[in-house]
Amino acid sequence: MSWFSASELPATLAFARARELGLLSPDVLVRDHLPESAGGGRDTITVRPLCEMRTRG
């Protein structure tokens, strides 16, 4: 069992609930919710790849 995937279900449930309540959209920029993540080429990253557990590498 990989411990790295242990957070996927809780994260998915939290996102689904936030989306249901209208608090979060998959197409909003991450920097809009986490301003400290802006810069360094990360200004155009949306929430969608985070929810899909994807990486660029």
CHARMM-style PDB file with segment names, atoms N, HN, CA, C and O in Angstrom:
ATOM      1  N   MET     1       0.841  -1.184   0.000  1.00  0.00      PROA
ATOM      2  CA  MET     1       0.000   0.000   0.000  1.00  0.00      PROA
ATOM      3  C   MET     1       0.881   1.239   0.000  1.00  0.00      PROA
ATOM      4  O   MET     1       1.820   1.355   0.787  1.00  0.00      PROA
ATOM      5  N   SER     2       0.562   2.151  -0.886  1.00  0.00      PROA
ATOM      6  HN  SER     2      -0.201   2.058  -1.525  1.00  0.00      PROA
ATOM      7  CA  SER     2       1.314   3.398  -0.954  1.00  0.00      PROA
ATOM      8  C   SER     2       0.680   4.438  -0.038  1.00  0.00      PROA
ATOM      9  O   SER     2      -0.514   4.716  -0.141  1.00  0.00      PROA
ATOM     10  N   TRP     3       1.470   5.006   0.848  1.00  0.00      PROA
ATOM     11  HN  TRP     3       2.440   4.781   0.932  1.00  0.00      PROA
ATOM     12  CA  TRP     3       0.978   6.043   1.753  1.00  0.00      PROA
ATOM     13  C   TRP     3       0.777   7.359   1.020  1.00  0.00      PROA
ATOM     14  O   TRP     3       0.075   8.240   1.516  1.00  0.00      PROA
ATOM     15  N   PHE     4       1.378   7.505  -0.140  1.00  0.00      PROA
ATOM     16  HN  PHE     4       1.948   6.789  -0.542  1.00  0.00      PROA
ATOM     17  CA  PHE     4       1.230   8.743  -0.885  1.00  0.00      PROA
ATOM     18  C   PHE     4      -0.184   8.931  -1.407  1.00  0.00      PROA
ATOM     19  O   PHE     4      -0.601  10.064  -1.646  1.00  0.00      PROA
ATOM     20  N   SER     5      -0.925   7.858  -1.589  1.00  0.00      PROA
ATOM     21  HN  SER     5      -0.586   6.938  -1.395  1.00  0.00      PROA
ATOM     22  CA  SER     5      -2.289   7.987  -2.103  1.00  0.00      PROA
ATOM     23  C   SER     5      -3.323   7.977  -0.987  1.00  0.00      PROA
ATOM     24  O   SER     5      -4.521   8.016  -1.264  1.00  0.00      PROA
ATOM     25  N   ALA     6      -2.895   7.927   0.247  1.00  0.00      PROA
ATOM     26  HN  ALA     6      -1.921   7.895   0.472  1.00  0.00      PROA
ATOM     27  CA  ALA     6      -3.824   7.885   1.374  1.00  0.00      PROA
ATOM     28  C   ALA     6      -4.647   9.164   1.499  1.00  0.00      PROA
ATOM     29  O   ALA     6      -5.731   9.140   2.082  1.00  0.00      PROA
ATOM     30  N   SER     7      -4.154  10.274   0.966  1.00  0.00      PROA
ATOM     31  HN  SER     7      -3.274  10.294   0.493  1.00  0.00      PROA
ATOM     32  CA  SER     7      -4.874  11.546   1.081  1.00  0.00      PROA
ATOM     33  C   SER     7      -5.836  11.797  -0.080  1.00  0.00      PROA
ATOM     34  O   SER     7      -6.592  12.769  -0.044  1.00  0.00      PROA
ATOM     35  N   GLU     8      -5.828  10.961  -1.089  1.00  0.00      PROA
ATOM     36  HN  GLU     8      -5.214  10.172  -1.118  1.00  0.00      PROA
ATOM     37  CA  GLU     8      -6.655  11.217  -2.269  1.00  0.00      PROA
ATOM     38  C   GLU     8      -8.149  11.227  -1.962  1.00  0.00      PROA
ATOM     39  O   GLU     8      -8.856  12.126  -2.417  1.00  0.00      PROA
ATOM     40  N   LEU     9      -8.642  10.270  -1.216  1.00  0.00      PROA
ATOM     41  HN  LEU     9      -8.068   9.540  -0.846  1.00  0.00      PROA
ATOM     42  CA  LEU     9     -10.074  10.220  -0.932  1.00  0.00      PROA
ATOM     43  C   LEU     9     -10.522  11.414  -0.093  1.00  0.00      PROA
ATOM     44  O   LEU     9     -11.488  12.077  -0.470  1.00  0.00      PROA
ATOM     45  N   PRO    10      -9.867  11.718   1.026  1.00  0.00      PROA
ATOM     46  CA  PRO    10     -10.301  12.900   1.794  1.00  0.00      PROA
ATOM     47  C   PRO    10     -10.215  14.195   0.985  1.00  0.00      PROA
ATOM     48  O   PRO    10     -11.088  15.055   1.099  1.00  0.00      PROA
ATOM     49  N   ALA    11      -9.178  14.337   0.176  1.00  0.00      PROA
ATOM     50  HN  ALA    11      -8.468  13.639   0.084  1.00  0.00      PROA
ATOM     51  CA  ALA    11      -9.035  15.548  -0.640  1.00  0.00      PROA
ATOM     52  C   ALA    11     -10.156  15.631  -1.676  1.00  0.00      PROA
ATOM     53  O   ALA    11     -10.699  16.710  -1.917  1.00  0.00      PROA
ATOM     54  N   THR    12     -10.499  14.517  -2.278  1.00  0.00      PROA
ATOM     55  HN  THR    12     -10.059  13.641  -2.083  1.00  0.00      PROA
ATOM     56  CA  THR    12     -11.574  14.487  -3.270  1.00  0.00      PROA
ATOM     57  C   THR    12     -12.909  14.826  -2.625  1.00  0.00      PROA
ATOM     58  O   THR    12     -13.693  15.592  -3.185  1.00  0.00      PROA
ATOM     59  N   LEU    13     -13.170  14.268  -1.464  1.00  0.00      PROA
ATOM     60  HN  LEU    13     -12.533  13.646  -1.009  1.00  0.00      PROA
ATOM     61  CA  LEU    13     -14.422  14.558  -0.762  1.00  0.00      PROA
ATOM     62  C   LEU    13     -14.503  16.024  -0.348  1.00  0.00      PROA
ATOM     63  O   LEU    13     -15.561  16.643  -0.458  1.00  0.00      PROA
ATOM     64  N   ALA    14     -13.398  16.577   0.125  1.00  0.00      PROA
ATOM     65  HN  ALA    14     -12.538  16.074   0.215  1.00  0.00      PROA
ATOM     66  CA  ALA    14     -13.368  17.985   0.531  1.00  0.00      PROA
ATOM     67  C   ALA    14     -13.610  18.893  -0.671  1.00  0.00      PROA
ATOM     68  O   ALA    14     -14.367  19.858  -0.577  1.00  0.00      PROA
ATOM     69  N   PHE    15     -12.971  18.589  -1.799  1.00  0.00      PROA
ATOM     70  HN  PHE    15     -12.356  17.805  -1.875  1.00  0.00      PROA
ATOM     71  CA  PHE    15     -13.179  19.403  -2.995  1.00  0.00      PROA
ATOM     72  C   PHE    15     -14.621  19.298  -3.474  1.00  0.00      PROA
ATOM     73  O   PHE    15     -15.232  20.307  -3.825  1.00  0.00      PROA
ATOM     74  N   ALA    16     -15.166  18.087  -3.491  1.00  0.00      PROA
ATOM     75  HN  ALA    16     -14.670  17.267  -3.206  1.00  0.00      PROA
ATOM     76  CA  ALA    16     -16.542  17.897  -3.951  1.00  0.00      PROA
ATOM     77  C   ALA    16     -17.507  18.704  -3.096  1.00  0.00      PROA
ATOM     78  O   ALA    16     -18.437  19.318  -3.619  1.00  0.00      PROA
ATOM     79  N   ARG    17     -17.298  18.707  -1.805  1.00  0.00      PROA
ATOM     80  HN  ARG    17     -16.543  18.209  -1.380  1.00  0.00      PROA
ATOM     81  CA  ARG    17     -18.178  19.471  -0.907  1.00  0.00      PROA
ATOM     82  C   ARG    17     -18.018  20.975  -1.126  1.00  0.00      PROA
ATOM     83  O   ARG    17     -19.008  21.706  -1.158  1.00  0.00      PROA
ATOM     84  N   ALA    18     -16.773  21.441  -1.277  1.00  0.00      PROA
ATOM     85  HN  ALA    18     -15.969  20.847  -1.251  1.00  0.00      PROA
ATOM     86  CA  ALA    18     -16.527  22.862  -1.526  1.00  0.00      PROA
ATOM     87  C   ALA    18     -17.152  23.294  -2.853  1.00  0.00      PROA
ATOM     88  O   ALA    18     -17.699  24.392  -2.957  1.00  0.00      PROA
ATOM     89  N   ARG    19     -17.071  22.443  -3.848  1.00  0.00      PROA
ATOM     90  HN  ARG    19     -16.627  21.551  -3.764  1.00  0.00      PROA
ATOM     91  CA  ARG    19     -17.677  22.756  -5.146  1.00  0.00      PROA
ATOM     92  C   ARG    19     -19.194  22.776  -5.034  1.00  0.00      PROA
ATOM     93  O   ARG    19     -19.855  23.643  -5.607  1.00  0.00      PROA
ATOM     94  N   GLU    20     -19.740  21.826  -4.299  1.00  0.00      PROA
ATOM     95  HN  GLU    20     -19.203  21.122  -3.834  1.00  0.00      PROA
ATOM     96  CA  GLU    20     -21.184  21.754  -4.091  1.00  0.00      PROA
ATOM     97  C   GLU    20     -21.711  23.018  -3.410  1.00  0.00      PROA
ATOM     98  O   GLU    20     -22.808  23.484  -3.717  1.00  0.00      PROA
ATOM     99  N   LEU    21     -20.926  23.565  -2.489  1.00  0.00      PROA
ATOM    100  HN  LEU    21     -20.035  23.186  -2.239  1.00  0.00      PROA
ATOM    101  CA  LEU    21     -21.311  24.776  -1.775  1.00  0.00      PROA
ATOM    102  C   LEU    21     -20.992  26.056  -2.548  1.00  0.00      PROA
ATOM    103  O   LEU    21     -21.306  27.156  -2.094  1.00  0.00      PROA
ATOM    104  N   GLY    22     -20.370  25.907  -3.713  1.00  0.00      PROA
ATOM    105  HN  GLY    22     -20.115  25.013  -4.082  1.00  0.00      PROA
ATOM    106  CA  GLY    22     -20.023  27.057  -4.531  1.00  0.00      PROA
ATOM    107  C   GLY    22     -18.784  27.792  -4.051  1.00  0.00      PROA
ATOM    108  O   GLY    22     -18.579  28.951  -4.409  1.00  0.00      PROA
ATOM    109  N   LEU    23     -17.960  27.141  -3.252  1.00  0.00      PROA
ATOM    110  HN  LEU    23     -18.127  26.199  -2.961  1.00  0.00      PROA
ATOM    111  CA  LEU    23     -16.766  27.771  -2.703  1.00  0.00      PROA
ATOM    112  C   LEU    23     -15.536  27.611  -3.588  1.00  0.00      PROA
ATOM    113  O   LEU    23     -14.573  28.366  -3.456  1.00  0.00      PROA
ATOM    114  N   LEU    24     -15.564  26.642  -4.481  1.00  0.00      PROA
ATOM    115  HN  LEU    24     -16.347  26.028  -4.589  1.00  0.00      PROA
ATOM    116  CA  LEU    24     -14.389  26.333  -5.277  1.00  0.00      PROA
ATOM    117  C   LEU    24     -14.812  25.789  -6.629  1.00  0.00      PROA
ATOM    118  O   LEU    24     -15.791  25.051  -6.738  1.00  0.00      PROA
ATOM    119  N   SER    25     -14.068  26.159  -7.651  1.00  0.00      PROA
ATOM    120  HN  SER    25     -13.272  26.759  -7.563  1.00  0.00      PROA
ATOM    121  CA  SER    25     -14.328  25.686  -9.007  1.00  0.00      PROA
ATOM    122  C   SER    25     -13.033  25.092  -9.552  1.00  0.00      PROA
ATOM    123  O   SER    25     -11.957  25.590  -9.223  1.00  0.00      PROA
ATOM    124  N   PRO    26     -13.099  24.052 -10.370  1.00  0.00      PROA
ATOM    125  CA  PRO    26     -11.878  23.454 -10.897  1.00  0.00      PROA
ATOM    126  C   PRO    26     -11.116  24.373 -11.843  1.00  0.00      PROA
ATOM    127  O   PRO    26      -9.933  24.151 -12.101  1.00  0.00      PROA
ATOM    128  N   ASP    27     -11.776  25.398 -12.359  1.00  0.00      PROA
ATOM    129  HN  ASP    27     -12.737  25.579 -12.150  1.00  0.00      PROA
ATOM    130  CA  ASP    27     -11.124  26.268 -13.335  1.00  0.00      PROA
ATOM    131  C   ASP    27     -10.623  27.593 -12.756  1.00  0.00      PROA
ATOM    132  O   ASP    27     -10.133  28.444 -13.499  1.00  0.00      PROA
ATOM    133  N   VAL    28     -10.737  27.771 -11.467  1.00  0.00      PROA
ATOM    134  HN  VAL    28     -11.135  27.080 -10.863  1.00  0.00      PROA
ATOM    135  CA  VAL    28     -10.223  28.979 -10.826  1.00  0.00      PROA
ATOM    136  C   VAL    28      -8.714  28.828 -10.619  1.00  0.00      PROA
ATOM    137  O   VAL    28      -8.214  27.717 -10.439  1.00  0.00      PROA
ATOM    138  N   LEU    29      -8.005  29.935 -10.647  1.00  0.00      PROA
ATOM    139  HN  LEU    29      -8.411  30.837 -10.793  1.00  0.00      PROA
ATOM    140  CA  LEU    29      -6.553  29.890 -10.442  1.00  0.00      PROA
ATOM    141  C   LEU    29      -6.221  29.609  -8.981  1.00  0.00      PROA
ATOM    142  O   LEU    29      -6.866  30.134  -8.073  1.00  0.00      PROA
ATOM    143  N   VAL    30      -5.220  28.785  -8.770  1.00  0.00      PROA
ATOM    144  HN  VAL    30      -4.697  28.358  -9.508  1.00  0.00      PROA
ATOM    145  CA  VAL    30      -4.782  28.455  -7.412  1.00  0.00      PROA
ATOM    146  C   VAL    30      -4.381  29.727  -6.670  1.00  0.00      PROA
ATOM    147  O   VAL    30      -4.664  29.866  -5.480  1.00  0.00      PROA
ATOM    148  N   ARG    31      -3.723  30.657  -7.365  1.00  0.00      PROA
ATOM    149  HN  ARG    31      -3.493  30.545  -8.332  1.00  0.00      PROA
ATOM    150  CA  ARG    31      -3.245  31.885  -6.713  1.00  0.00      PROA
ATOM    151  C   ARG    31      -4.388  32.727  -6.156  1.00  0.00      PROA
ATOM    152  O   ARG    31      -4.168  33.551  -5.268  1.00  0.00      PROA
ATOM    153  N   ASP    32      -5.618  32.531  -6.668  1.00  0.00      PROA
ATOM    154  HN  ASP    32      -5.797  31.861  -7.389  1.00  0.00      PROA
ATOM    155  CA  ASP    32      -6.766  33.263  -6.134  1.00  0.00      PROA
ATOM    156  C   ASP    32      -7.119  32.803  -4.724  1.00  0.00      PROA
ATOM    157  O   ASP    32      -7.670  33.575  -3.939  1.00  0.00      PROA
ATOM    158  N   HSD    33      -6.808  31.564  -4.403  1.00  0.00      PROA
ATOM    159  HN  HSD    33      -6.361  30.937  -5.041  1.00  0.00      PROA
ATOM    160  CA  HSD    33      -7.099  31.017  -3.074  1.00  0.00      PROA
ATOM    161  C   HSD    33      -5.853  30.943  -2.201  1.00  0.00      PROA
ATOM    162  O   HSD    33      -5.945  31.019  -0.976  1.00  0.00      PROA
ATOM    163  N   LEU    34      -4.696  30.794  -2.826  1.00  0.00      PROA
ATOM    164  HN  LEU    34      -4.621  30.732  -3.821  1.00  0.00      PROA
ATOM    165  CA  LEU    34      -3.421  30.708  -2.109  1.00  0.00      PROA
ATOM    166  C   LEU    34      -2.442  31.700  -2.729  1.00  0.00      PROA
ATOM    167  O   LEU    34      -1.588  31.305  -3.523  1.00  0.00      PROA
ATOM    168  N   PRO    35      -2.550  32.974  -2.381  1.00  0.00      PROA
ATOM    169  CA  PRO    35      -1.703  33.995  -3.005  1.00  0.00      PROA
ATOM    170  C   PRO    35      -0.207  33.723  -2.852  1.00  0.00      PROA
ATOM    171  O   PRO    35       0.587  34.135  -3.698  1.00  0.00      PROA
ATOM    172  N   GLU    36       0.176  33.042  -1.794  1.00  0.00      PROA
ATOM    173  HN  GLU    36      -0.469  32.707  -1.107  1.00  0.00      PROA
ATOM    174  CA  GLU    36       1.591  32.745  -1.589  1.00  0.00      PROA
ATOM    175  C   GLU    36       2.137  31.759  -2.616  1.00  0.00      PROA
ATOM    176  O   GLU    36       3.351  31.581  -2.718  1.00  0.00      PROA
ATOM    177  N   SER    37       1.251  31.117  -3.378  1.00  0.00      PROA
ATOM    178  HN  SER    37       0.265  31.262  -3.295  1.00  0.00      PROA
ATOM    179  CA  SER    37       1.714  30.170  -4.399  1.00  0.00      PROA
ATOM    180  C   SER    37       1.992  30.864  -5.738  1.00  0.00      PROA
ATOM    181  O   SER    37       2.440  30.211  -6.681  1.00  0.00      PROA
ATOM    182  N   ALA    38       1.739  32.156  -5.837  1.00  0.00      PROA
ATOM    183  HN  ALA    38       1.376  32.686  -5.071  1.00  0.00      PROA
ATOM    184  CA  ALA    38       1.951  32.880  -7.098  1.00  0.00      PROA
ATOM    185  C   ALA    38       3.441  33.068  -7.366  1.00  0.00      PROA
ATOM    186  O   ALA    38       4.266  33.045  -6.453  1.00  0.00      PROA
ATOM    187  N   GLY    39       3.755  33.253  -8.633  1.00  0.00      PROA
ATOM    188  HN  GLY    39       3.085  33.272  -9.375  1.00  0.00      PROA
ATOM    189  CA  GLY    39       5.135  33.481  -9.038  1.00  0.00      PROA
ATOM    190  C   GLY    39       5.838  32.188  -9.413  1.00  0.00      PROA
ATOM    191  O   GLY    39       5.301  31.097  -9.216  1.00  0.00      PROA
ATOM    192  N   GLY    40       7.013  32.314  -9.941  1.00  0.00      PROA
ATOM    193  HN  GLY    40       7.449  33.199 -10.101  1.00  0.00      PROA
ATOM    194  CA  GLY    40       7.795  31.134 -10.295  1.00  0.00      PROA
ATOM    195  C   GLY    40       7.161  30.273 -11.369  1.00  0.00      PROA
ATOM    196  O   GLY    40       7.379  29.062 -11.401  1.00  0.00      PROA
ATOM    197  N   GLY    41       6.369  30.892 -12.260  1.00  0.00      PROA
ATOM    198  HN  GLY    41       6.193  31.876 -12.233  1.00  0.00      PROA
ATOM    199  CA  GLY    41       5.738  30.121 -13.319  1.00  0.00      PROA
ATOM    200  C   GLY    41       4.468  29.421 -12.905  1.00  0.00      PROA
ATOM    201  O   GLY    41       3.915  28.636 -13.675  1.00  0.00      PROA
ATOM    202  N   ARG    42       3.996  29.688 -11.706  1.00  0.00      PROA
ATOM    203  HN  ARG    42       4.446  30.325 -11.080  1.00  0.00      PROA
ATOM    204  CA  ARG    42       2.796  29.004 -11.205  1.00  0.00      PROA
ATOM    205  C   ARG    42       1.538  29.867 -11.294  1.00  0.00      PROA
ATOM    206  O   ARG    42       0.492  29.484 -10.770  1.00  0.00      PROA
ATOM    207  N   ASP    43       1.624  31.014 -11.943  1.00  0.00      PROA
ATOM    208  HN  ASP    43       2.474  31.325 -12.368  1.00  0.00      PROA
ATOM    209  CA  ASP    43       0.501  31.947 -11.979  1.00  0.00      PROA
ATOM    210  C   ASP    43      -0.695  31.463 -12.786  1.00  0.00      PROA
ATOM    211  O   ASP    43      -1.800  31.970 -12.599  1.00  0.00      PROA
ATOM    212  N   THR    44      -0.508  30.511 -13.666  1.00  0.00      PROA
ATOM    213  HN  THR    44       0.391  30.099 -13.818  1.00  0.00      PROA
ATOM    214  CA  THR    44      -1.608  30.057 -14.523  1.00  0.00      PROA
ATOM    215  C   THR    44      -2.141  28.677 -14.141  1.00  0.00      PROA
ATOM    216  O   THR    44      -2.966  28.117 -14.864  1.00  0.00      PROA
ATOM    217  N   ILE    45      -1.694  28.129 -13.037  1.00  0.00      PROA
ATOM    218  HN  ILE    45      -1.024  28.583 -12.449  1.00  0.00      PROA
ATOM    219  CA  ILE    45      -2.154  26.802 -12.614  1.00  0.00      PROA
ATOM    220  C   ILE    45      -3.553  26.918 -12.013  1.00  0.00      PROA
ATOM    221  O   ILE    45      -3.809  27.744 -11.137  1.00  0.00      PROA
ATOM    222  N   THR    46      -4.442  26.072 -12.505  1.00  0.00      PROA
ATOM    223  HN  THR    46      -4.234  25.401 -13.217  1.00  0.00      PROA
ATOM    224  CA  THR    46      -5.806  26.049 -11.974  1.00  0.00      PROA
ATOM    225  C   THR    46      -5.928  24.951 -10.924  1.00  0.00      PROA
ATOM    226  O   THR    46      -5.013  24.151 -10.730  1.00  0.00      PROA
ATOM    227  N   VAL    47      -7.057  24.930 -10.261  1.00  0.00      PROA
ATOM    228  HN  VAL    47      -7.800  25.581 -10.418  1.00  0.00      PROA
ATOM    229  CA  VAL    47      -7.329  23.920  -9.230  1.00  0.00      PROA
ATOM    230  C   VAL    47      -7.495  22.532  -9.853  1.00  0.00      PROA
ATOM    231  O   VAL    47      -7.244  21.522  -9.195  1.00  0.00      PROA
ATOM    232  N   ARG    48      -7.920  22.479 -11.125  1.00  0.00      PROA
ATOM    233  HN  ARG    48      -8.124  23.298 -11.660  1.00  0.00      PROA
ATOM    234  CA  ARG    48      -8.225  21.204 -11.778  1.00  0.00      PROA
ATOM    235  C   ARG    48      -7.098  20.158 -11.687  1.00  0.00      PROA
ATOM    236  O   ARG    48      -7.373  19.034 -11.266  1.00  0.00      PROA
ATOM    237  N   PRO    49      -5.842  20.471 -12.060  1.00  0.00      PROA
ATOM    238  CA  PRO    49      -4.814  19.432 -11.978  1.00  0.00      PROA
ATOM    239  C   PRO    49      -4.532  18.981 -10.542  1.00  0.00      PROA
ATOM    240  O   PRO    49      -4.105  17.849 -10.316  1.00  0.00      PROA
ATOM    241  N   LEU    50      -4.771  19.862  -9.583  1.00  0.00      PROA
ATOM    242  HN  LEU    50      -5.118  20.781  -9.766  1.00  0.00      PROA
ATOM    243  CA  LEU    50      -4.593  19.459  -8.188  1.00  0.00      PROA
ATOM    244  C   LEU    50      -5.661  18.453  -7.776  1.00  0.00      PROA
ATOM    245  O   LEU    50      -5.387  17.497  -7.050  1.00  0.00      PROA
ATOM    246  N   CYS    51      -6.876  18.684  -8.250  1.00  0.00      PROA
ATOM    247  HN  CYS    51      -7.098  19.461  -8.840  1.00  0.00      PROA
ATOM    248  CA  CYS    51      -7.974  17.766  -7.932  1.00  0.00      PROA
ATOM    249  C   CYS    51      -7.821  16.427  -8.644  1.00  0.00      PROA
ATOM    250  O   CYS    51      -8.262  15.391  -8.148  1.00  0.00      PROA
ATOM    251  N   GLU    52      -7.201  16.465  -9.792  1.00  0.00      PROA
ATOM    252  HN  GLU    52      -6.843  17.307 -10.196  1.00  0.00      PROA
ATOM    253  CA  GLU    52      -7.009  15.230 -10.558  1.00  0.00      PROA
ATOM    254  C   GLU    52      -5.711  14.523 -10.164  1.00  0.00      PROA
ATOM    255  O   GLU    52      -5.360  13.491 -10.737  1.00  0.00      PROA
ATOM    256  N   MET    53      -5.005  15.083  -9.184  1.00  0.00      PROA
ATOM    257  HN  MET    53      -5.290  15.921  -8.718  1.00  0.00      PROA
ATOM    258  CA  MET    53      -3.768  14.510  -8.676  1.00  0.00      PROA
ATOM    259  C   MET    53      -2.736  14.324  -9.789  1.00  0.00      PROA
ATOM    260  O   MET    53      -2.026  13.320  -9.830  1.00  0.00      PROA
ATOM    261  N   ARG    54      -2.665  15.310 -10.694  1.00  0.00      PROA
ATOM    262  HN  ARG    54      -3.242  16.125 -10.660  1.00  0.00      PROA
ATOM    263  CA  ARG    54      -1.715  15.269 -11.794  1.00  0.00      PROA
ATOM    264  C   ARG    54      -0.524  16.158 -11.485  1.00  0.00      PROA
ATOM    265  O   ARG    54      -0.618  17.113 -10.714  1.00  0.00      PROA
ATOM    266  N   THR    55       0.580  15.826 -12.097  1.00  0.00      PROA
ATOM    267  HN  THR    55       0.657  15.050 -12.723  1.00  0.00      PROA
ATOM    268  CA  THR    55       1.774  16.659 -12.012  1.00  0.00      PROA
ATOM    269  C   THR    55       2.270  16.928 -13.415  1.00  0.00      PROA
ATOM    270  O   THR    55       1.832  16.287 -14.371  1.00  0.00      PROA
ATOM    271  N   ARG    56       3.179  17.870 -13.538  1.00  0.00      PROA
ATOM    272  HN  ARG    56       3.535  18.390 -12.762  1.00  0.00      PROA
ATOM    273  CA  ARG    56       3.707  18.201 -14.854  1.00  0.00      PROA
ATOM    274  C   ARG    56       4.886  17.307 -15.244  1.00  0.00      PROA
ATOM    275  O   ARG    56       5.309  17.330 -16.400  1.00  0.00      PROA
ATOM    276  N   GLY    57       5.402  16.556 -14.350  1.00  0.00      PROA
ATOM    277  HN  GLY    57       5.058  16.537 -13.411  1.00  0.00      PROA
ATOM    278  CA  GLY    57       6.609  15.793 -14.631  1.00  0.00      PROA
ATOM    279  C   GLY    57       6.354  14.459 -15.047  1.00  0.00      PROA
ATOM    280  OT1 GLY    57       7.291  13.707 -15.316  1.00  0.00      PROA
TER     281      GLY     57
END
